[in-house]
Amino acid sequence: MIIVAPVYYLGQQTTLKLINDRMLSIQNDSEEYFKNKQCVIVVPHTIKDWEGYAREATMHFARFLGLKVTGTLVVNKTLPGDVLDEDSLTKIKKLTKSLVDNSTVDFSDPTLAYCPDCDSSLLQIQRNGRWRCIMCGSVGKWQVKDGEFFMNGTSEVERFSCEGMKEHGHVLTEVKEEYIRRRKAVAANQELYKEFDYWIKLQTRAKTLDCN
Ligand SMILES: Cc1cc2nc3c(=O)[nH]c(=O)nc-3n(C[C@H](O)[C@H](O)[C@H](O)COP(=O)(O)O)c2cc1C
């Protein structure tokens, strides 16, 4: 499988999020839906250094579907045909070939630190010498030795395994059941706020935004 989705406002293209947001119905059928089907990802974007978290979000979109991500490529290209330059074509060919021979392609940036478990570059660097991957939940320690950044440690958390998916679905189902158990108390709480009118109504015509 090949997923290609552009960067919108530093993030994941919305159609993918829409699918993810309806994932529970797929998971309820079977958490093994696409299990281990190989997938490569291409994320085009336009503004240099404005790729945001689209790579990570798209990667995890695939993982929530149970796909096995074996290559990601972020390209600073926009218009149709822009990716036909030699460098992009070579990389894209590598990705497609990897789907044929079941291999993994590594386009990681050697100057960055990645999560050893899920390959995300979105790491929380904590002041107490620890790090946490906000995508897969792995944790560990970091240190700087001779001017070089080192990380170690991984975790047992496997959000994208069948067990992890099951757990996610289970928690959400519990929340629904909790709501059903407490719905009268919840409704009584809502009742307390019904008389307030929170809507902000325009008194005058809105002024044009002044960005200066
Ligand atoms: C609403 C919108 C937001 C965008 N935000 C970003 C952005 O944050 N960073 C970036 O590099 N490119 C951004 N772009 C550029 C797109 O990544 C680029 O135009 C892409 O090729 C659009 O693909 P599409 O034509 O399939 O929508 C944005 C484009 C649109 C339309």
The ligand as an SDF file (V2000), in Angstrom:
LIG
                    3D

 31 33  0  0  0  0  0  0  0  0999 V2000
   -5.0790   24.6950    3.3060 C   0  0  0  0  0  0  0  0  0  0  0  0
   -3.6540   24.4130    2.9510 C   0  0  0  0  0  0  0  0  0  0  0  0
   -2.6900   24.4300    3.9550 C   0  0  0  0  0  0  0  0  0  0  0  0
   -1.3660   24.1520    3.6660 C   0  0  0  0  0  0  0  0  0  0  0  0
   -0.4450   24.1530    4.6700 N   0  0  0  0  0  0  0  0  0  0  0  0
    0.8410   23.8610    4.4000 C   0  0  0  0  0  0  0  0  0  0  0  0
    1.8170   23.8270    5.4520 C   0  0  0  0  0  0  0  0  0  0  0  0
    1.5240   24.0250    6.6360 O   0  0  0  0  0  0  0  0  0  0  0  0
    3.0920   23.5200    5.1270 N   0  0  0  0  0  0  0  0  0  0  0  0
    3.4780   23.3010    3.8460 C   0  0  0  0  0  0  0  0  0  0  0  0
    4.6690   23.0810    3.6140 O   0  0  0  0  0  0  0  0  0  0  0  0
    2.5790   23.2960    2.8240 N   0  0  0  0  0  0  0  0  0  0  0  0
    1.2770   23.5820    3.0730 C   0  0  0  0  0  0  0  0  0  0  0  0
    0.3440   23.5890    2.0530 N   0  0  0  0  0  0  0  0  0  0  0  0
    0.7650   23.2430    0.7140 C   0  0  0  0  0  0  0  0  0  0  0  0
    0.4060   21.8160    0.3610 C   0  0  0  0  0  0  0  0  0  0  0  0
    1.1510   20.8810    1.1240 O   0  0  0  0  0  0  0  0  0  0  0  0
    0.6400   21.5830   -1.1150 C   0  0  0  0  0  0  0  0  0  0  0  0
    0.0160   22.6030   -1.8340 O   0  0  0  0  0  0  0  0  0  0  0  0
    0.1000   20.2750   -1.5810 C   0  0  0  0  0  0  0  0  0  0  0  0
    0.7120   19.9610   -2.7740 O   0  0  0  0  0  0  0  0  0  0  0  0
   -1.4000   20.3480   -1.7300 C   0  0  0  0  0  0  0  0  0  0  0  0
   -1.9000   19.1490   -2.2230 O   0  0  0  0  0  0  0  0  0  0  0  0
   -3.3950   19.1110   -2.8130 P   0  0  0  0  0  0  0  0  0  0  0  0
   -3.3270   19.9400   -4.0510 O   0  0  0  0  0  0  0  0  0  0  0  0
   -3.6550   17.6790   -3.0560 O   0  0  0  0  0  0  0  0  0  0  0  0
   -4.3060   19.7420   -1.8010 O   0  0  0  0  0  0  0  0  0  0  0  0
   -0.9810   23.8620    2.3310 C   0  0  0  0  0  0  0  0  0  0  0  0
   -1.9570   23.8730    1.3240 C   0  0  0  0  0  0  0  0  0  0  0  0
   -3.2680   24.1360    1.6260 C   0  0  0  0  0  0  0  0  0  0  0  0
   -4.3020   24.1180    0.5070 C   0  0  0  0  0  0  0  0  0  0  0  0
  1  2  1  0
  2  3  1  0
  2 30  2  0
  3  4  2  0
  4  5  1  0
  4 28  1  0
  5  6  2  0
  6  7  1  0
  6 13  1  0
  7  8  2  0
  7  9  1  0
  9 10  1  0
 10 11  2  0
 10 12  1  0
 12 13  2  0
 13 14  1  0
 14 15  1  0
 14 28  1  0
 15 16  1  0
 16 17  1  0
 16 18  1  0
 18 19  1  0
 18 20  1  0
 20 21  1  0
 20 22  1  0
 22 23  1  0
 23 24  1  0
 24 25  2  0
 24 26  1  0
 24 27  1  0
 28 29  2  0
 29 30  1  0
 30 31  1  0
M  END
$$$$
